[in-house]
Amino acid sequence: MEGLYTAISDEYPIFRKHSFLTRVIISAIPFMACIPTVTYGGIYAVQWLDTFAISPSVLLVVFFEVITVSWLYG
């Protein structure tokens, strides 16, 4: 997470003034996003993410790879 903080603080110098708060926010966002997966209904959240987040994104990445390779090699 230090790399992410460094990139953000290099791009936006105002975050250097509030470094502790920025680091707390950078750590809190993934923490809050992961809380649903550790509750009693967590398996349903993981299955939902597996169905609707992983498959379409992999398909989209492969689609763009095919376009890039076919464009580069003709």
CHARMM internal coordinates of N, CA and C (Angstrom, degrees):
IC EDIT
DIST 1 N 1 CA 1.4300
DIST 1 CA 1 C 1.5270
ANGL 1 N 1 CA 1 C 111.41
DIST 1 C 2 N 1.3098
ANGL 1 CA 1 C 2 N 115.29
DIHE 1 N 1 CA 1 C 2 N -18.55
DIST 2 N 2 CA 1.4565
ANGL 1 C 2 N 2 CA 118.88
DIHE 1 CA 1 C 2 N 2 CA 178.65
DIST 2 CA 2 C 1.5284
ANGL 2 N 2 CA 2 C 110.56
DIHE 1 C 2 N 2 CA 2 C -65.62
DIST 2 C 3 N 1.3266
ANGL 2 CA 2 C 3 N 116.91
DIHE 2 N 2 CA 2 C 3 N -35.80
DIST 3 N 3 CA 1.4580
ANGL 2 C 3 N 3 CA 120.20
DIHE 2 CA 2 C 3 N 3 CA 177.35
DIST 3 CA 3 C 1.5241
ANGL 3 N 3 CA 3 C 111.82
DIHE 2 C 3 N 3 CA 3 C -64.34
DIST 3 C 4 N 1.3153
ANGL 3 CA 3 C 4 N 116.50
DIHE 3 N 3 CA 3 C 4 N -39.99
DIST 4 N 4 CA 1.4543
ANGL 3 C 4 N 4 CA 120.56
DIHE 3 CA 3 C 4 N 4 CA 176.80
DIST 4 CA 4 C 1.5211
ANGL 4 N 4 CA 4 C 110.87
DIHE 3 C 4 N 4 CA 4 C -65.30
DIST 4 C 5 N 1.3298
ANGL 4 CA 4 C 5 N 116.46
DIHE 4 N 4 CA 4 C 5 N -43.23
DIST 5 N 5 CA 1.4642
ANGL 4 C 5 N 5 CA 119.33
DIHE 4 CA 4 C 5 N 5 CA 177.79
DIST 5 CA 5 C 1.5268
ANGL 5 N 5 CA 5 C 111.17
DIHE 4 C 5 N 5 CA 5 C -62.19
DIST 5 C 6 N 1.3181
ANGL 5 CA 5 C 6 N 117.18
DIHE 5 N 5 CA 5 C 6 N -42.33
DIST 6 N 6 CA 1.4615
ANGL 5 C 6 N 6 CA 120.85
DIHE 5 CA 5 C 6 N 6 CA -179.68
DIST 6 CA 6 C 1.5264
ANGL 6 N 6 CA 6 C 110.86
DIHE 5 C 6 N 6 CA 6 C -62.35
DIST 6 C 7 N 1.3336
ANGL 6 CA 6 C 7 N 116.47
DIHE 6 N 6 CA 6 C 7 N -42.69
DIST 7 N 7 CA 1.4619
ANGL 6 C 7 N 7 CA 119.54
DIHE 6 CA 6 C 7 N 7 CA 179.32
DIST 7 CA 7 C 1.5215
ANGL 7 N 7 CA 7 C 111.30
DIHE 6 C 7 N 7 CA 7 C -64.10
DIST 7 C 8 N 1.3237
ANGL 7 CA 7 C 8 N 117.01
DIHE 7 N 7 CA 7 C 8 N -43.00
DIST 8 N 8 CA 1.4623
ANGL 7 C 8 N 8 CA 120.36
DIHE 7 CA 7 C 8 N 8 CA -179.75
DIST 8 CA 8 C 1.5230
ANGL 8 N 8 CA 8 C 110.75
DIHE 7 C 8 N 8 CA 8 C -67.30
DIST 8 C 9 N 1.3257
ANGL 8 CA 8 C 9 N 117.24
DIHE 8 N 8 CA 8 C 9 N -44.18
DIST 9 N 9 CA 1.4667
ANGL 8 C 9 N 9 CA 119.11
DIHE 8 CA 8 C 9 N 9 CA -178.11
DIST 9 CA 9 C 1.5297
ANGL 9 N 9 CA 9 C 112.29
DIHE 8 C 9 N 9 CA 9 C -70.53
DIST 9 C 10 N 1.3355
ANGL 9 CA 9 C 10 N 118.27
DIHE 9 N 9 CA 9 C 10 N -27.59
DIST 10 N 10 CA 1.4558
ANGL 9 C 10 N 10 CA 120.01
DIHE 9 CA 9 C 10 N 10 CA 174.83
DIST 10 CA 10 C 1.5330
ANGL 10 N 10 CA 10 C 111.16
DIHE 9 C 10 N 10 CA 10 C -70.69
DIST 10 C 11 N 1.3107
ANGL 10 CA 10 C 11 N 116.01
DIHE 10 N 10 CA 10 C 11 N -37.33
DIST 11 N 11 CA 1.4600
ANGL 10 C 11 N 11 CA 119.78
DIHE 10 CA 10 C 11 N 11 CA -178.63
DIST 11 CA 11 C 1.5302
ANGL 11 N 11 CA 11 C 112.07
DIHE 10 C 11 N 11 CA 11 C -77.03
DIST 11 C 12 N 1.3167
ANGL 11 CA 11 C 12 N 116.13
DIHE 11 N 11 CA 11 C 12 N -39.36
DIST 12 N 12 CA 1.4638
ANGL 11 C 12 N 12 CA 121.74
DIHE 11 CA 11 C 12 N 12 CA -178.21
DIST 12 CA 12 C 1.5315
ANGL 12 N 12 CA 12 C 109.09
DIHE 11 C 12 N 12 CA 12 C -123.64
DIST 12 C 13 N 1.3226
ANGL 12 CA 12 C 13 N 118.46
DIHE 12 N 12 CA 12 C 13 N 96.85
DIST 13 N 13 CA 1.4708
ANGL 12 C 13 N 13 CA 121.51
DIHE 12 CA 12 C 13 N 13 CA -174.66
DIST 13 CA 13 C 1.5302
ANGL 13 N 13 CA 13 C 114.61
DIHE 12 C 13 N 13 CA 13 C -61.95
DIST 13 C 14 N 1.3136
ANGL 13 CA 13 C 14 N 118.48
DIHE 13 N 13 CA 13 C 14 N -18.26
DIST 14 N 14 CA 1.4669
ANGL 13 C 14 N 14 CA 119.56
DIHE 13 CA 13 C 14 N 14 CA -179.85
DIST 14 CA 14 C 1.5361
ANGL 14 N 14 CA 14 C 111.21
DIHE 13 C 14 N 14 CA 14 C -64.87
DIST 14 C 15 N 1.3241
ANGL 14 CA 14 C 15 N 116.90
DIHE 14 N 14 CA 14 C 15 N -26.12
DIST 15 N 15 CA 1.4581
ANGL 14 C 15 N 15 CA 119.86
DIHE 14 CA 14 C 15 N 15 CA 179.55
DIST 15 CA 15 C 1.5301
ANGL 15 N 15 CA 15 C 111.98
DIHE 14 C 15 N 15 CA 15 C -73.03
DIST 15 C 16 N 1.3274
ANGL 15 CA 15 C 16 N 117.94
DIHE 15 N 15 CA 15 C 16 N -18.92
DIST 16 N 16 CA 1.4687
ANGL 15 C 16 N 16 CA 120.60
DIHE 15 CA 15 C 16 N 16 CA 175.94
DIST 16 CA 16 C 1.5223
ANGL 16 N 16 CA 16 C 111.11
DIHE 15 C 16 N 16 CA 16 C -68.60
DIST 16 C 17 N 1.3351
ANGL 16 CA 16 C 17 N 116.66
DIHE 16 N 16 CA 16 C 17 N -32.47
DIST 17 N 17 CA 1.4605
ANGL 16 C 17 N 17 CA 119.92
DIHE 16 CA 16 C 17 N 17 CA 179.83
DIST 17 CA 17 C 1.5218
ANGL 17 N 17 CA 17 C 111.73
DIHE 16 C 17 N 17 CA 17 C -67.31
DIST 17 C 18 N 1.3255
ANGL 17 CA 17 C 18 N 116.27
DIHE 17 N 17 CA 17 C 18 N -33.17
DIST 18 N 18 CA 1.4591
ANGL 17 C 18 N 18 CA 122.39
DIHE 17 CA 17 C 18 N 18 CA -178.99
DIST 18 CA 18 C 1.5260
ANGL 18 N 18 CA 18 C 109.34
DIHE 17 C 18 N 18 CA 18 C -115.05
DIST 18 C 19 N 1.3086
ANGL 18 CA 18 C 19 N 116.78
DIHE 18 N 18 CA 18 C 19 N 57.06
DIST 19 N 19 CA 1.4585
ANGL 18 C 19 N 19 CA 120.20
DIHE 18 CA 18 C 19 N 19 CA -172.67
DIST 19 CA 19 C 1.5235
ANGL 19 N 19 CA 19 C 112.54
DIHE 18 C 19 N 19 CA 19 C -65.70
DIST 19 C 20 N 1.3268
ANGL 19 CA 19 C 20 N 117.93
DIHE 19 N 19 CA 19 C 20 N -39.31
DIST 20 N 20 CA 1.4618
ANGL 19 C 20 N 20 CA 119.38
DIHE 19 CA 19 C 20 N 20 CA -179.57
DIST 20 CA 20 C 1.5273
ANGL 20 N 20 CA 20 C 110.95
DIHE 19 C 20 N 20 CA 20 C -63.83
DIST 20 C 21 N 1.3167
ANGL 20 CA 20 C 21 N 116.51
DIHE 20 N 20 CA 20 C 21 N -45.78
DIST 21 N 21 CA 1.4609
ANGL 20 C 21 N 21 CA 120.82
DIHE 20 CA 20 C 21 N 21 CA -179.78
DIST 21 CA 21 C 1.5290
ANGL 21 N 21 CA 21 C 110.85
DIHE 20 C 21 N 21 CA 21 C -64.33
DIST 21 C 22 N 1.3152
ANGL 21 CA 21 C 22 N 116.67
DIHE 21 N 21 CA 21 C 22 N -40.39
DIST 22 N 22 CA 1.4619
ANGL 21 C 22 N 22 CA 120.21
DIHE 21 CA 21 C 22 N 22 CA 178.71
DIST 22 CA 22 C 1.5198
ANGL 22 N 22 CA 22 C 110.98
DIHE 21 C 22 N 22 CA 22 C -63.49
DIST 22 C 23 N 1.3131
ANGL 22 CA 22 C 23 N 117.02
DIHE 22 N 22 CA 22 C 23 N -42.57
DIST 23 N 23 CA 1.4706
ANGL 22 C 23 N 23 CA 119.85
DIHE 22 CA 22 C 23 N 23 CA 179.04
DIST 23 CA 23 C 1.5197
ANGL 23 N 23 CA 23 C 111.88
DIHE 22 C 23 N 23 CA 23 C -67.41
DIST 23 C 24 N 1.3194
ANGL 23 CA 23 C 24 N 117.25
DIHE 23 N 23 CA 23 C 24 N -35.18
DIST 24 N 24 CA 1.4680
ANGL 23 C 24 N 24 CA 120.50
DIHE 23 CA 23 C 24 N 24 CA 176.63
DIST 24 CA 24 C 1.5275
ANGL 24 N 24 CA 24 C 109.87
DIHE 23 C 24 N 24 CA 24 C -64.56
DIST 24 C 25 N 1.3239
ANGL 24 CA 24 C 25 N 116.80
DIHE 24 N 24 CA 24 C 25 N -43.42
DIST 25 N 25 CA 1.4627
ANGL 24 C 25 N 25 CA 119.95
DIHE 24 CA 24 C 25 N 25 CA 179.91
DIST 25 CA 25 C 1.5260
ANGL 25 N 25 CA 25 C 111.02
DIHE 24 C 25 N 25 CA 25 C -66.29
DIST 25 C 26 N 1.3378
ANGL 25 CA 25 C 26 N 117.05
DIHE 25 N 25 CA 25 C 26 N -41.81
DIST 26 N 26 CA 1.4612
ANGL 25 C 26 N 26 CA 120.62
DIHE 25 CA 25 C 26 N 26 CA 178.66
DIST 26 CA 26 C 1.5296
ANGL 26 N 26 CA 26 C 110.73
DIHE 25 C 26 N 26 CA 26 C -62.66
DIST 26 C 27 N 1.3145
ANGL 26 CA 26 C 27 N 117.98
DIHE 26 N 26 CA 26 C 27 N -33.20
DIST 27 N 27 CA 1.4606
ANGL 26 C 27 N 27 CA 121.08
DIHE 26 CA 26 C 27 N 27 CA 177.97
DIST 27 CA 27 C 1.5203
ANGL 27 N 27 CA 27 C 112.07
DIHE 26 C 27 N 27 CA 27 C -81.40
DIST 27 C 28 N 1.3261
ANGL 27 CA 27 C 28 N 117.62
DIHE 27 N 27 CA 27 C 28 N -32.09
DIST 28 N 28 CA 1.4606
ANGL 27 C 28 N 28 CA 120.86
DIHE 27 CA 27 C 28 N 28 CA -175.41
DIST 28 CA 28 C 1.5190
ANGL 28 N 28 CA 28 C 112.98
DIHE 27 C 28 N 28 CA 28 C -75.27
DIST 28 C 29 N 1.3191
ANGL 28 CA 28 C 29 N 117.74
DIHE 28 N 28 CA 28 C 29 N -32.15
DIST 29 N 29 CA 1.4672
ANGL 28 C 29 N 29 CA 119.84
DIHE 28 CA 28 C 29 N 29 CA -177.30
DIST 29 CA 29 C 1.5332
ANGL 29 N 29 CA 29 C 111.57
DIHE 28 C 29 N 29 CA 29 C -62.85
DIST 29 C 30 N 1.3393
ANGL 29 CA 29 C 30 N 120.87
DIHE 29 N 29 CA 29 C 30 N -51.41
DIST 30 N 30 CA 1.4689
ANGL 29 C 30 N 30 CA 118.82
DIHE 29 CA 29 C 30 N 30 CA 176.64
DIST 30 CA 30 C 1.5273
ANGL 30 N 30 CA 30 C 112.78
DIHE 29 C 30 N 30 CA 30 C -64.93
DIST 30 C 31 N 1.3331
ANGL 30 CA 30 C 31 N 116.89
DIHE 30 N 30 CA 30 C 31 N -33.67
DIST 31 N 31 CA 1.4621
ANGL 30 C 31 N 31 CA 120.01
DIHE 30 CA 30 C 31 N 31 CA 178.06
DIST 31 CA 31 C 1.5198
ANGL 31 N 31 CA 31 C 110.68
DIHE 30 C 31 N 31 CA 31 C -61.72
DIST 31 C 32 N 1.3327
ANGL 31 CA 31 C 32 N 116.84
DIHE 31 N 31 CA 31 C 32 N -47.24
DIST 32 N 32 CA 1.4627
ANGL 31 C 32 N 32 CA 120.35
DIHE 31 CA 31 C 32 N 32 CA -179.64
DIST 32 CA 32 C 1.5320
ANGL 32 N 32 CA 32 C 111.01
DIHE 31 C 32 N 32 CA 32 C -67.56
DIST 32 C 33 N 1.3241
ANGL 32 CA 32 C 33 N 117.04
DIHE 32 N 32 CA 32 C 33 N -32.71
DIST 33 N 33 CA 1.4613
ANGL 32 C 33 N 33 CA 119.87
DIHE 32 CA 32 C 33 N 33 CA 179.33
DIST 33 CA 33 C 1.5211
ANGL 33 N 33 CA 33 C 111.88
DIHE 32 C 33 N 33 CA 33 C -70.63
DIST 33 C 34 N 1.3313
ANGL 33 CA 33 C 34 N 117.77
DIHE 33 N 33 CA 33 C 34 N -25.41
DIST 34 N 34 CA 1.4617
ANGL 33 C 34 N 34 CA 121.09
DIHE 33 CA 33 C 34 N 34 CA -177.62
DIST 34 CA 34 C 1.5278
ANGL 34 N 34 CA 34 C 113.47
DIHE 33 C 34 N 34 CA 34 C -91.51
DIST 34 C 35 N 1.3045
ANGL 34 CA 34 C 35 N 118.26
DIHE 34 N 34 CA 34 C 35 N -13.46
DIST 35 N 35 CA 1.4620
ANGL 34 C 35 N 35 CA 120.42
DIHE 34 CA 34 C 35 N 35 CA -178.06
DIST 35 CA 35 C 1.5276
ANGL 35 N 35 CA 35 C 113.12
DIHE 34 C 35 N 35 CA 35 C -57.13
DIST 35 C 36 N 1.3379
ANGL 35 CA 35 C 36 N 120.69
DIHE 35 N 35 CA 35 C 36 N -41.61
DIST 36 N 36 CA 1.4684
ANGL 35 C 36 N 36 CA 118.46
DIHE 35 CA 35 C 36 N 36 CA 179.77
DIST 36 CA 36 C 1.5284
ANGL 36 N 36 CA 36 C 114.38
DIHE 35 C 36 N 36 CA 36 C -60.13
DIST 36 C 37 N 1.3149
ANGL 36 CA 36 C 37 N 118.12
DIHE 36 N 36 CA 36 C 37 N -24.22
DIST 37 N 37 CA 1.4637
ANGL 36 C 37 N 37 CA 119.62
DIHE 36 CA 36 C 37 N 37 CA -178.07
DIST 37 CA 37 C 1.5222
ANGL 37 N 37 CA 37 C 112.88
DIHE 36 C 37 N 37 CA 37 C -79.69
DIST 37 C 38 N 1.3224
ANGL 37 CA 37 C 38 N 119.16
DIHE 37 N 37 CA 37 C 38 N -12.72
DIST 38 N 38 CA 1.4612
ANGL 37 C 38 N 38 CA 120.78
DIHE 37 CA 37 C 38 N 38 CA -179.55
DIST 38 CA 38 C 1.5259
ANGL 38 N 38 CA 38 C 112.76
DIHE 37 C 38 N 38 CA 38 C -106.93
DIST 38 C 39 N 1.3293
ANGL 38 CA 38 C 39 N 118.08
DIHE 38 N 38 CA 38 C 39 N 7.87
DIST 39 N 39 CA 1.4595
ANGL 38 C 39 N 39 CA 121.22
DIHE 38 CA 38 C 39 N 39 CA 176.80
DIST 39 CA 39 C 1.5242
ANGL 39 N 39 CA 39 C 108.87
DIHE 38 C 39 N 39 CA 39 C -87.51
DIST 39 C 40 N 1.3332
ANGL 39 CA 39 C 40 N 116.32
DIHE 39 N 39 CA 39 C 40 N -177.55
DIST 40 N 40 CA 1.4617
ANGL 39 C 40 N 40 CA 119.98
DIHE 39 CA 39 C 40 N 40 CA 179.29
DIST 40 CA 40 C 1.5265
ANGL 40 N 40 CA 40 C 112.29
DIHE 39 C 40 N 40 CA 40 C -64.62
DIST 40 C 41 N 1.2926
ANGL 40 CA 40 C 41 N 116.82
DIHE 40 N 40 CA 40 C 41 N -30.78
DIST 41 N 41 CA 1.4586
ANGL 40 C 41 N 41 CA 120.43
DIHE 40 CA 40 C 41 N 41 CA 177.48
DIST 41 CA 41 C 1.5158
ANGL 41 N 41 CA 41 C 112.52
DIHE 40 C 41 N 41 CA 41 C -92.30
DIST 41 C 42 N 1.3049
ANGL 41 CA 41 C 42 N 117.07
DIHE 41 N 41 CA 41 C 42 N 17.38
DIST 42 N 42 CA 1.4605
ANGL 41 C 42 N 42 CA 121.59
DIHE 41 CA 41 C 42 N 42 CA -175.89
DIST 42 CA 42 C 1.5113
ANGL 42 N 42 CA 42 C 114.61
DIHE 41 C 42 N 42 CA 42 C -60.97
DIST 42 C 43 N 1.3358
ANGL 42 CA 42 C 43 N 116.57
DIHE 42 N 42 CA 42 C 43 N -34.89
DIST 43 N 43 CA 1.4627
ANGL 42 C 43 N 43 CA 118.63
DIHE 42 CA 42 C 43 N 43 CA -179.44
DIST 43 CA 43 C 1.5181
ANGL 43 N 43 CA 43 C 110.57
DIHE 42 C 43 N 43 CA 43 C -64.92
DIST 43 C 44 N 1.3297
ANGL 43 CA 43 C 44 N 116.83
DIHE 43 N 43 CA 43 C 44 N -33.57
DIST 44 N 44 CA 1.4539
ANGL 43 C 44 N 44 CA 120.30
DIHE 43 CA 43 C 44 N 44 CA 177.81
DIST 44 CA 44 C 1.5300
ANGL 44 N 44 CA 44 C 110.92
DIHE 43 C 44 N 44 CA 44 C -70.00
DIST 44 C 45 N 1.3219
ANGL 44 CA 44 C 45 N 115.93
DIHE 44 N 44 CA 44 C 45 N -37.52
DIST 45 N 45 CA 1.4703
ANGL 44 C 45 N 45 CA 119.60
DIHE 44 CA 44 C 45 N 45 CA 176.81
DIST 45 CA 45 C 1.5230
ANGL 45 N 45 CA 45 C 110.71
DIHE 44 C 45 N 45 CA 45 C -65.20
DIST 45 C 46 N 1.3280
ANGL 45 CA 45 C 46 N 116.45
DIHE 45 N 45 CA 45 C 46 N -41.42
DIST 46 N 46 CA 1.4692
ANGL 45 C 46 N 46 CA 120.19
DIHE 45 CA 45 C 46 N 46 CA 179.16
DIST 46 CA 46 C 1.5225
ANGL 46 N 46 CA 46 C 110.37
DIHE 45 C 46 N 46 CA 46 C -66.37
DIST 46 C 47 N 1.3339
ANGL 46 CA 46 C 47 N 117.19
DIHE 46 N 46 CA 46 C 47 N -41.94
DIST 47 N 47 CA 1.4648
ANGL 46 C 47 N 47 CA 119.96
DIHE 46 CA 46 C 47 N 47 CA 178.12
DIST 47 CA 47 C 1.5248
ANGL 47 N 47 CA 47 C 111.24
DIHE 46 C 47 N 47 CA 47 C -65.03
DIST 47 C 48 N 1.3255
ANGL 47 CA 47 C 48 N 116.74
DIHE 47 N 47 CA 47 C 48 N -38.28
DIST 48 N 48 CA 1.4664
ANGL 47 C 48 N 48 CA 120.69
DIHE 47 CA 47 C 48 N 48 CA 178.08
DIST 48 CA 48 C 1.5252
ANGL 48 N 48 CA 48 C 110.12
DIHE 47 C 48 N 48 CA 48 C -63.78
DIST 48 C 49 N 1.3370
ANGL 48 CA 48 C 49 N 116.25
DIHE 48 N 48 CA 48 C 49 N -45.07
DIST 49 N 49 CA 1.4611
ANGL 48 C 49 N 49 CA 120.43
DIHE 48 CA 48 C 49 N 49 CA 177.88
DIST 49 CA 49 C 1.5228
ANGL 49 N 49 CA 49 C 111.31
DIHE 48 C 49 N 49 CA 49 C -63.15
DIST 49 C 50 N 1.3254
ANGL 49 CA 49 C 50 N 115.89
DIHE 49 N 49 CA 49 C 50 N -39.19
DIST 50 N 50 CA 1.4614
ANGL 49 C 50 N 50 CA 120.20
DIHE 49 CA 49 C 50 N 50 CA 179.55
DIST 50 CA 50 C 1.5223
ANGL 50 N 50 CA 50 C 110.77
DIHE 49 C 50 N 50 CA 50 C -64.59
DIST 50 C 51 N 1.3159
ANGL 50 CA 50 C 51 N 116.84
DIHE 50 N 50 CA 50 C 51 N -38.80
DIST 51 N 51 CA 1.4573
ANGL 50 C 51 N 51 CA 120.54
DIHE 50 CA 50 C 51 N 51 CA -177.69
DIST 51 CA 51 C 1.5188
ANGL 51 N 51 CA 51 C 112.28
DIHE 50 C 51 N 51 CA 51 C -76.29
DIST 51 C 52 N 1.3229
ANGL 51 CA 51 C 52 N 116.74
DIHE 51 N 51 CA 51 C 52 N -47.19
DIST 52 N 52 CA 1.4582
ANGL 51 C 52 N 52 CA 119.58
DIHE 51 CA 51 C 52 N 52 CA -169.39
DIST 52 CA 52 C 1.5197
ANGL 52 N 52 CA 52 C 114.27
DIHE 51 C 52 N 52 CA 52 C -103.03
DIST 52 C 53 N 1.3092
ANGL 52 CA 52 C 53 N 119.56
DIHE 52 N 52 CA 52 C 53 N -10.01
DIST 53 N 53 CA 1.4594
ANGL 52 C 53 N 53 CA 120.07
DIHE 52 CA 52 C 53 N 53 CA -178.67
DIST 53 CA 53 C 1.5192
ANGL 53 N 53 CA 53 C 112.33
DIHE 52 C 53 N 53 CA 53 C -110.36
DIST 53 C 54 N 1.3073
ANGL 53 CA 53 C 54 N 117.19
DIHE 53 N 53 CA 53 C 54 N -44.38
DIST 54 N 54 CA 1.4613
ANGL 53 C 54 N 54 CA 120.36
DIHE 53 CA 53 C 54 N 54 CA -173.98
DIST 54 CA 54 C 1.5205
ANGL 54 N 54 CA 54 C 111.97
DIHE 53 C 54 N 54 CA 54 C -75.82
DIST 54 C 55 N 1.3087
ANGL 54 CA 54 C 55 N 117.67
DIHE 54 N 54 CA 54 C 55 N -53.62
DIST 55 N 55 CA 1.4600
ANGL 54 C 55 N 55 CA 120.85
DIHE 54 CA 54 C 55 N 55 CA -173.95
DIST 55 CA 55 C 1.5257
ANGL 55 N 55 CA 55 C 113.27
DIHE 54 C 55 N 55 CA 55 C -60.52
DIST 55 C 56 N 1.3315
ANGL 55 CA 55 C 56 N 119.47
DIHE 55 N 55 CA 55 C 56 N -50.55
DIST 56 N 56 CA 1.4727
ANGL 55 C 56 N 56 CA 117.62
DIHE 55 CA 55 C 56 N 56 CA 179.48
DIST 56 CA 56 C 1.5246
ANGL 56 N 56 CA 56 C 113.42
DIHE 55 C 56 N 56 CA 56 C -64.13
DIST 56 C 57 N 1.3298
ANGL 56 CA 56 C 57 N 117.53
DIHE 56 N 56 CA 56 C 57 N -35.77
DIST 57 N 57 CA 1.4630
ANGL 56 C 57 N 57 CA 118.16
DIHE 56 CA 56 C 57 N 57 CA -179.38
DIST 57 CA 57 C 1.5206
ANGL 57 N 57 CA 57 C 111.43
DIHE 56 C 57 N 57 CA 57 C -69.77
DIST 57 C 58 N 1.3149
ANGL 57 CA 57 C 58 N 117.67
DIHE 57 N 57 CA 57 C 58 N -37.92
DIST 58 N 58 CA 1.4703
ANGL 57 C 58 N 58 CA 119.95
DIHE 57 CA 57 C 58 N 58 CA 176.69
DIST 58 CA 58 C 1.5201
ANGL 58 N 58 CA 58 C 109.71
DIHE 57 C 58 N 58 CA 58 C -65.25
DIST 58 C 59 N 1.3234
ANGL 58 CA 58 C 59 N 116.48
DIHE 58 N 58 CA 58 C 59 N -41.32
DIST 59 N 59 CA 1.4588
ANGL 58 C 59 N 59 CA 120.34
DIHE 58 CA 58 C 59 N 59 CA 178.07
DIST 59 CA 59 C 1.5260
ANGL 59 N 59 CA 59 C 111.00
DIHE 58 C 59 N 59 CA 59 C -62.18
DIST 59 C 60 N 1.3104
ANGL 59 CA 59 C 60 N 117.31
DIHE 59 N 59 CA 59 C 60 N -40.44
DIST 60 N 60 CA 1.4554
ANGL 59 C 60 N 60 CA 121.56
DIHE 59 CA 59 C 60 N 60 CA 179.15
DIST 60 CA 60 C 1.5336
ANGL 60 N 60 CA 60 C 111.38
DIHE 59 C 60 N 60 CA 60 C -66.41
DIST 60 C 61 N 1.3182
ANGL 60 CA 60 C 61 N 117.38
DIHE 60 N 60 CA 60 C 61 N -42.22
DIST 61 N 61 CA 1.4664
ANGL 60 C 61 N 61 CA 121.03
DIHE 60 CA 60 C 61 N 61 CA 178.68
DIST 61 CA 61 C 1.5246
ANGL 61 N 61 CA 61 C 110.75
DIHE 60 C 61 N 61 CA 61 C -64.01
DIST 61 C 62 N 1.3190
ANGL 61 CA 61 C 62 N 117.38
DIHE 61 N 61 CA 61 C 62 N -43.87
DIST 62 N 62 CA 1.4693
ANGL 61 C 62 N 62 CA 120.80
DIHE 61 CA 61 C 62 N 62 CA 178.95
DIST 62 CA 62 C 1.5266
ANGL 62 N 62 CA 62 C 110.27
DIHE 61 C 62 N 62 CA 62 C -64.60
DIST 62 C 63 N 1.3142
ANGL 62 CA 62 C 63 N 116.93
DIHE 62 N 62 CA 62 C 63 N -38.64
DIST 63 N 63 CA 1.4632
ANGL 62 C 63 N 63 CA 120.78
DIHE 62 CA 62 C 63 N 63 CA 177.91
DIST 63 CA 63 C 1.5280
ANGL 63 N 63 CA 63 C 110.80
DIHE 62 C 63 N 63 CA 63 C -60.09
DIST 63 C 64 N 1.3237
ANGL 63 CA 63 C 64 N 116.96
DIHE 63 N 63 CA 63 C 64 N -46.21
DIST 64 N 64 CA 1.4653
ANGL 63 C 64 N 64 CA 119.97
DIHE 63 CA 63 C 64 N 64 CA 179.15
DIST 64 CA 64 C 1.5230
ANGL 64 N 64 CA 64 C 111.99
DIHE 63 C 64 N 64 CA 64 C -69.04
DIST 64 C 65 N 1.3172
ANGL 64 CA 64 C 65 N 118.08
DIHE 64 N 64 CA 64 C 65 N -31.69
DIST 65 N 65 CA 1.4656
ANGL 64 C 65 N 65 CA 120.28
DIHE 64 CA 64 C 65 N 65 CA 175.62
DIST 65 CA 65 C 1.5213
ANGL 65 N 65 CA 65 C 110.90
DIHE 64 C 65 N 65 CA 65 C -65.00
DIST 65 C 66 N 1.3150
ANGL 65 CA 65 C 66 N 116.44
DIHE 65 N 65 CA 65 C 66 N -42.05
DIST 66 N 66 CA 1.4646
ANGL 65 C 66 N 66 CA 120.36
DIHE 65 CA 65 C 66 N 66 CA 179.35
DIST 66 CA 66 C 1.5249
ANGL 66 N 66 CA 66 C 110.02
DIHE 65 C 66 N 66 CA 66 C -64.00
DIST 66 C 67 N 1.3124
ANGL 66 CA 66 C 67 N 116.75
DIHE 66 N 66 CA 66 C 67 N -43.09
DIST 67 N 67 CA 1.4658
ANGL 66 C 67 N 67 CA 119.93
DIHE 66 CA 66 C 67 N 67 CA 178.40
DIST 67 CA 67 C 1.5273
ANGL 67 N 67 CA 67 C 110.53
DIHE 66 C 67 N 67 CA 67 C -62.76
DIST 67 C 68 N 1.3275
ANGL 67 CA 67 C 68 N 117.44
DIHE 67 N 67 CA 67 C 68 N -43.19
DIST 68 N 68 CA 1.4624
ANGL 67 C 68 N 68 CA 121.15
DIHE 67 CA 67 C 68 N 68 CA -179.32
DIST 68 CA 68 C 1.5208
ANGL 68 N 68 CA 68 C 111.57
DIHE 67 C 68 N 68 CA 68 C -64.50
DIST 68 C 69 N 1.3196
ANGL 68 CA 68 C 69 N 116.76
DIHE 68 N 68 CA 68 C 69 N -46.22
DIST 69 N 69 CA 1.4711
ANGL 68 C 69 N 69 CA 119.86
DIHE 68 CA 68 C 69 N 69 CA -179.26
DIST 69 CA 69 C 1.5195
ANGL 69 N 69 CA 69 C 110.52
DIHE 68 C 69 N 69 CA 69 C -64.77
DIST 69 C 70 N 1.3285
ANGL 69 CA 69 C 70 N 117.26
DIHE 69 N 69 CA 69 C 70 N -43.69
DIST 70 N 70 CA 1.4643
ANGL 69 C 70 N 70 CA 119.08
DIHE 69 CA 69 C 70 N 70 CA -179.66
DIST 70 CA 70 C 1.5308
ANGL 70 N 70 CA 70 C 111.55
DIHE 69 C 70 N 70 CA 70 C -67.70
DIST 70 C 71 N 1.3382
ANGL 70 CA 70 C 71 N 117.53
DIHE 70 N 70 CA 70 C 71 N -31.29
DIST 71 N 71 CA 1.4623
ANGL 70 C 71 N 71 CA 120.35
DIHE 70 CA 70 C 71 N 71 CA 177.59
DIST 71 CA 71 C 1.5294
ANGL 71 N 71 CA 71 C 111.40
DIHE 70 C 71 N 71 CA 71 C -72.65
DIST 71 C 72 N 1.3587
ANGL 71 CA 71 C 72 N 116.18
DIHE 71 N 71 CA 71 C 72 N -39.41
DIST 72 N 72 CA 1.4589
ANGL 71 C 72 N 72 CA 119.06
DIHE 71 CA 71 C 72 N 72 CA -179.09
DIST 72 CA 72 C 1.5168
ANGL 72 N 72 CA 72 C 112.91
DIHE 71 C 72 N 72 CA 72 C -72.31
DIST 72 C 73 N 1.3388
ANGL 72 CA 72 C 73 N 117.53
DIHE 72 N 72 CA 72 C 73 N -40.44
DIST 73 N 73 CA 1.4412
ANGL 72 C 73 N 73 CA 120.38
DIHE 72 CA 72 C 73 N 73 CA -175.28
DIST 73 CA 73 C 1.5242
ANGL 73 N 73 CA 73 C 113.35
DIHE 72 C 73 N 73 CA 73 C -97.92
DIST 73 C 74 N 1.2944
ANGL 73 CA 73 C 74 N 116.92
DIHE 73 N 73 CA 73 C 74 N -5.45
DIST 74 N 74 CA 1.4689
ANGL 73 C 74 N 74 CA 120.41
DIHE 73 CA 73 C 74 N 74 CA 177.30
DIST 74 CA 74 C 1.4527
ANGL 74 N 74 CA 74 C 109.61
DIHE 73 C 74 N 74 CA 74 C 80.08
END
COOR INIT
IC SEED 1 N 1 CA 1 C
IC BUILD
